Amino acid sequence: MAGQTPRRADVRRNEQALLDAAAAAFVAAGVEAPVRDIAARAGVGVGTVYRHFPTRADLVVAVYRHQVEACAEAGPELLAAGATPFAALAGWINHFVDFLVTKHGLAAVLRSDSTGFDALHAYFLDRLVPVCGQLLDAARASGEIHSEVGPVALMRGVGNLCIGADSDPDYDARRLVELLVAGLRQQR
């Protein structure tokens, strides 16, 4: 980045706080959550939100990317810190479920721009499929799982189980996902 000055630490912190706050607000109230609520959650003024994200679409795209990155980074961290590769896989799937709950609302807003949506979906796959594959391979190599299911199939299955979780309070997607993941275990 020749010629560019690095962003100040407080600017980066504000942006991270805004992205985290927007994601939480989107989960709680949908993607139409008021900007003032997002600003209050982040501990900044409304003007700061608009300086970072001039439009709601800019904010939605940034939250989507931020959440993809957080999910992608969680995989290797869990694998390094986890008791077992299977525990790391199960922990990552929990992160993935949290992301999917937010993503469904974001995706509905982004679909109006099919080119932008397609690019974000490709980004999602490029970042998360390898992470899921690494976790599956590690759990397979440790003998903890027997399944030959691939990362795309597992992620699609988890995603399908999460559909409707945001609109039906009696539907427990997380419990069904836990059963799916438990089904991967090697029987001893």
ZAZA-597694 format. One record per residue (C-alpha): residue in three letters; chain; x, y, z. Coordinates in pm, 1 decimal. Last residue first. Layout:
BEGIN
+------+-------+----------+----------+----------+
! zaba ! mimar !       px !       py !       pz !
+------+-------+----------+----------+----------+
!  ALA !     A !        X !        Y !        Z !
...
+------+-------+----------+----------+----------+
//
This chain:
BEGIN
+------+-------+----------+----------+----------+
! zaba ! mimar !       px !       py !       pz !
+------+-------+----------+----------+----------+
!  ARG !     A !  -1620.4 !  -4754.6 !   1872.1 !
!  GLN !     A !  -1867.2 !  -4570.1 !   1653.4 !
!  GLN !     A !  -1693.0 !  -4291.7 !   1465.0 !
!  ARG !     A !  -1872.6 !  -3965.7 !   1508.0 !
!  LEU !     A !  -2040.3 !  -3792.2 !   1210.0 !
!  GLY !     A !  -2386.4 !  -3845.7 !   1357.0 !
!  ALA !     A !  -2296.1 !  -3615.4 !   1645.5 !
!  VAL !     A !  -2264.1 !  -3334.7 !   1390.1 !
!  LEU !     A !  -2616.4 !  -3394.2 !   1259.3 !
!  LEU !     A !  -2757.8 !  -3423.3 !   1611.8 !
!  GLU !     A !  -2590.1 !  -3096.1 !   1712.1 !
!  VAL !     A !  -2736.4 !  -2935.4 !   1396.9 !
!  LEU !     A !  -3081.9 !  -3047.4 !   1507.4 !
!  ARG !     A !  -3028.3 !  -2893.0 !   1850.4 !
!  ARG !     A !  -2903.1 !  -2565.4 !   1699.0 !
!  ALA !     A !  -3204.1 !  -2548.7 !   1467.7 !
!  ASP !     A !  -3447.6 !  -2544.0 !   1757.0 !
!  TYR !     A !  -3784.7 !  -2459.7 !   1599.8 !
!  ASP !     A !  -4039.0 !  -2341.7 !   1856.5 !
!  PRO !     A !  -3948.1 !  -1973.8 !   1809.9 !
!  ASP !     A !  -4027.7 !  -1997.0 !   1438.5 !
!  SER !     A !  -3912.8 !  -1704.7 !   1221.5 !
!  ASP !     A !  -3536.6 !  -1692.2 !   1283.7 !
!  ALA !     A !  -3492.2 !  -2069.1 !   1279.1 !
!  GLY !     A !  -3667.2 !  -2088.2 !    942.5 !
!  ILE !     A !  -3366.9 !  -2216.3 !    754.5 !
!  CYS !     A !  -3100.9 !  -2330.9 !   1001.7 !
!  LEU !     A !  -3131.7 !  -2701.6 !    915.8 !
!  ASN !     A !  -3069.1 !  -2617.8 !    550.2 !
!  GLY !     A !  -2752.4 !  -2433.5 !    641.0 !
!  VAL !     A !  -2621.2 !  -2724.0 !    845.2 !
!  GLY !     A !  -2686.5 !  -2958.6 !    554.6 !
!  ARG !     A !  -2527.0 !  -2714.7 !    308.6 !
!  MET !     A !  -2219.9 !  -2681.8 !    531.0 !
!  LEU !     A !  -2189.4 !  -3059.2 !    559.2 !
!  ALA !     A !  -2232.6 !  -3110.7 !    183.2 !
!  VAL !     A !  -1981.1 !  -2835.2 !    102.1 !
!  PRO !     A !  -1727.7 !  -2970.3 !    353.5 !
!  GLY !     A !  -1734.6 !  -3326.1 !    228.3 !
!  VAL !     A !  -1910.5 !  -3621.1 !    387.4 !
!  GLU !     A !  -1685.9 !  -3925.0 !    399.9 !
!  SER !     A !  -1796.7 !  -3992.7 !    751.7 !
!  HIS !     A !  -1591.3 !  -4199.4 !    988.4 !
!  ILE !     A !  -1528.1 !  -3940.5 !   1257.1 !
!  GLU !     A !  -1300.4 !  -3946.9 !   1558.6 !
!  GLY !     A !  -1022.2 !  -4144.9 !   1393.0 !
!  SER !     A !   -771.3 !  -3863.3 !   1440.0 !
!  ALA !     A !   -727.2 !  -3837.8 !   1062.4 !
!  ARG !     A !  -1105.2 !  -3801.0 !   1017.0 !
!  ALA !     A !  -1123.3 !  -3522.0 !   1275.6 !
!  ALA !     A !   -829.8 !  -3343.7 !   1109.5 !
!  ASP !     A !   -978.3 !  -3387.4 !    761.7 !
!  LEU !     A !  -1317.8 !  -3255.2 !    876.4 !
!  LEU !     A !  -1153.8 !  -2950.5 !   1035.2 !
!  GLN !     A !   -945.7 !  -2876.0 !    726.5 !
!  GLY !     A !  -1249.1 !  -2919.8 !    501.1 !
!  CYS !     A !  -1456.1 !  -2679.4 !    714.0 !
!  VAL !     A !  -1178.1 !  -2421.4 !    683.4 !
!  PRO !     A !  -1142.1 !  -2483.6 !    307.9 !
!  VAL !     A !  -1519.7 !  -2438.2 !    255.6 !
!  LEU !     A !  -1530.0 !  -2116.0 !    460.7 !
!  ARG !     A !  -1320.2 !  -1857.1 !    274.3 !
!  ASP !     A !  -1383.3 !  -1944.1 !    -91.0 !
!  LEU !     A !  -1747.5 !  -2034.3 !    -21.5 !
!  PHE !     A !  -1828.0 !  -1702.8 !    150.3 !
!  TYR !     A !  -1634.8 !  -1506.8 !   -114.4 !
!  ALA !     A !  -1835.7 !  -1683.2 !   -387.2 !
!  HIS !     A !  -2155.7 !  -1589.6 !   -200.5 !
!  LEU !     A !  -2034.6 !  -1230.8 !   -174.0 !
!  ALA !     A !  -1967.2 !  -1213.5 !   -548.1 !
!  ASP !     A !  -2306.4 !  -1368.0 !   -628.3 !
!  PHE !     A !  -2478.4 !  -1117.8 !   -398.2 !
!  GLY !     A !  -2300.9 !   -825.4 !   -563.8 !
!  THR !     A !  -2405.0 !   -943.5 !   -908.5 !
!  SER !     A !  -2758.9 !  -1021.5 !   -789.5 !
!  ASP !     A !  -2812.6 !   -679.4 !   -630.6 !
!  SER !     A !  -3166.2 !   -721.2 !   -492.8 !
!  ARG !     A !  -3042.3 !  -1042.3 !   -330.4 !
!  LEU !     A !  -2840.3 !   -841.6 !    -76.0 !
!  VAL !     A !  -3131.8 !   -763.0 !    154.4 !
!  ALA !     A !  -3247.1 !  -1125.3 !    171.5 !
!  ALA !     A !  -2887.7 !  -1240.7 !    214.9 !
!  LEU !     A !  -2840.5 !  -1022.2 !    520.1 !
!  GLY !     A !  -3139.4 !  -1172.3 !    695.4 !
!  HIS !     A !  -3022.0 !  -1525.3 !    622.3 !
!  LYS !     A !  -2664.0 !  -1434.0 !    711.1 !
!  THR !     A !  -2736.8 !  -1347.4 !   1074.4 !
!  VAL !     A !  -2870.1 !  -1695.3 !   1154.5 !
!  LEU !     A !  -2603.0 !  -1841.5 !    928.9 !
!  PHE !     A !  -2321.3 !  -1676.4 !   1125.3 !
!  ASP !     A !  -2443.6 !  -1819.8 !   1455.1 !
!  VAL !     A !  -2473.1 !  -2162.1 !   1287.1 !
!  PHE !     A !  -2115.8 !  -2129.7 !   1154.6 !
!  HIS !     A !  -1985.5 !  -2044.1 !   1499.9 !
!  ASN !     A !  -2158.2 !  -2357.2 !   1635.8 !
!  ILE !     A !  -2011.9 !  -2557.8 !   1344.0 !
!  TRP !     A !  -1671.9 !  -2430.7 !   1451.8 !
!  GLY !     A !  -1720.6 !  -2567.3 !   1801.3 !
!  ALA !     A !  -1826.7 !  -2906.7 !   1665.1 !
!  LEU !     A !  -1522.0 !  -2918.1 !   1435.6 !
!  ALA !     A !  -1287.2 !  -2813.8 !   1718.5 !
!  ALA !     A !  -1439.4 !  -3078.1 !   1947.6 !
!  PHE !     A !  -1389.1 !  -3334.0 !   1668.7 !
!  PRO !     A !  -1025.4 !  -3226.7 !   1631.2 !
!  THR !     A !   -975.1 !  -3290.0 !   2002.8 !
!  ALA !     A !   -916.2 !  -3080.2 !   2314.8 !
!  GLY !     A !   -934.1 !  -2766.3 !   2108.9 !
!  ALA !     A !   -678.1 !  -2486.3 !   2112.5 !
!  ALA !     A !   -509.6 !  -2531.2 !   1775.2 !
!  LEU !     A !   -821.4 !  -2667.0 !   1604.1 !
!  LEU !     A !  -1035.3 !  -2395.1 !   1759.7 !
!  GLU !     A !   -800.1 !  -2122.9 !   1635.6 !
!  PRO !     A !   -778.6 !  -2282.1 !   1288.8 !
!  GLY !     A !  -1158.6 !  -2279.3 !   1257.5 !
!  ALA !     A !  -1231.9 !  -1945.6 !   1428.4 !
!  GLU !     A !  -1051.5 !  -1741.8 !   1162.2 !
!  ALA !     A !  -1297.1 !  -1846.6 !    890.7 !
!  CYS !     A !  -1597.5 !  -1771.2 !   1111.5 !
!  ALA !     A !  -1464.2 !  -1426.4 !   1200.1 !
!  GLU !     A !  -1383.1 !  -1360.3 !    834.1 !
!  VAL !     A !  -1731.0 !  -1459.3 !    717.5 !
!  GLN !     A !  -1880.2 !  -1241.6 !    991.0 !
!  HIS !     A !  -1679.8 !   -938.1 !    884.9 !
!  ARG !     A !  -1770.8 !   -996.3 !    519.3 !
!  TYR !     A !  -2144.5 !  -1008.1 !    600.8 !
!  VAL !     A !  -2116.1 !   -709.6 !    834.3 !
!  ALA !     A !  -1936.6 !   -509.0 !    561.7 !
!  VAL !     A !  -2200.0 !   -600.7 !    302.6 !
!  VAL !     A !  -2482.5 !   -496.9 !    538.2 !
!  LEU !     A !  -2307.8 !   -170.6 !    630.1 !
!  ASP !     A !  -2248.3 !    -72.1 !    268.3 !
!  ALA !     A !  -2610.3 !   -162.7 !    188.5 !
!  ARG !     A !  -2726.3 !     61.0 !    475.4 !
!  THR !     A !  -2544.2 !    349.2 !    308.6 !
!  PRO !     A !  -2252.8 !    579.1 !    400.6 !
!  PHE !     A !  -2077.9 !    310.0 !    607.5 !
!  HIS !     A !  -1772.9 !    434.9 !    798.5 !
!  ARG !     A !  -1867.5 !    803.0 !    808.0 !
!  TYR !     A !  -2235.1 !    706.1 !    838.6 !
!  VAL !     A !  -2175.6 !    501.5 !   1153.3 !
!  THR !     A !  -1958.2 !    776.9 !   1299.7 !
!  GLY !     A !  -2237.5 !   1027.8 !   1241.3 !
!  VAL !     A !  -2472.5 !    811.3 !   1448.5 !
!  GLY !     A !  -2243.7 !    857.4 !   1748.3 !
!  VAL !     A !  -2037.4 !    579.9 !   1901.5 !
!  GLY !     A !  -2078.7 !    329.1 !   2185.8 !
!  ALA !     A !  -2116.2 !     34.5 !   1949.7 !
!  ARG !     A !  -2458.3 !    -64.1 !   2085.8 !
!  ALA !     A !  -2563.8 !    303.5 !   2073.6 !
!  ALA !     A !  -2449.6 !    336.2 !   1711.9 !
!  ILE !     A !  -2640.7 !     21.8 !   1612.9 !
!  ASP !     A !  -2952.5 !    150.5 !   1786.8 !
!  ARG !     A !  -2918.6 !    492.2 !   1616.4 !
!  VAL !     A !  -2884.7 !    313.8 !   1281.2 !
!  PRO !     A !  -3228.1 !    161.0 !   1330.6 !
!  ALA !     A !  -3249.4 !   -215.1 !   1275.7 !
!  GLU !     A !  -3365.0 !   -279.4 !    916.6 !
!  VAL !     A !  -3133.9 !   -579.4 !    893.5 !
!  GLY !     A !  -3338.9 !   -768.1 !   1148.9 !
!  ALA !     A !  -3416.9 !   -678.4 !   1509.5 !
!  ALA !     A !  -3210.2 !   -901.3 !   1739.0 !
!  VAL !     A !  -2987.1 !  -1074.3 !   1484.1 !
!  PHE !     A !  -2940.7 !   -752.4 !   1286.7 !
!  ALA !     A !  -2864.2 !   -560.7 !   1606.0 !
!  ALA !     A !  -2596.0 !   -813.4 !   1702.6 !
!  ALA !     A !  -2438.7 !   -794.5 !   1355.3 !
!  ALA !     A !  -2458.2 !   -414.6 !   1363.7 !
!  ALA !     A !  -2288.2 !   -403.2 !   1704.3 !
!  ASP !     A !  -2005.5 !   -631.8 !   1593.1 !
!  LEU !     A !  -1955.8 !   -430.9 !   1273.6 !
!  LEU !     A !  -1972.7 !   -100.7 !   1460.2 !
!  ALA !     A !  -1724.6 !   -215.5 !   1726.0 !
!  GLN !     A !  -1484.8 !   -331.4 !   1453.3 !
!  GLU !     A !  -1520.9 !      4.3 !   1272.2 !
!  ASN !     A !  -1469.2 !    199.5 !   1593.9 !
!  ARG !     A !  -1159.6 !     -6.7 !   1677.5 !
!  ARG !     A !  -1014.1 !     50.6 !   1329.0 !
!  VAL !     A !  -1073.8 !    427.0 !   1360.2 !
!  ASP !     A !   -922.5 !    426.0 !   1710.5 !
!  ALA !     A !   -611.1 !    246.8 !   1581.0 !
!  ARG !     A !   -553.5 !    506.7 !   1311.1 !
!  ARG !     A !   -562.9 !    384.1 !    956.2 !
!  PRO !     A !   -226.8 !    330.4 !    792.1 !
!  THR !     A !   -124.0 !    602.8 !    551.2 !
!  GLN !     A !   -140.8 !    517.4 !    186.1 !
!  GLY !     A !    144.0 !    609.7 !    -50.4 !
!  ALA !     A !    253.3 !    254.6 !   -112.0 !
!  MET !     A !      0.0 !      0.0 !      0.0 !
+------+-------+----------+----------+----------+
//
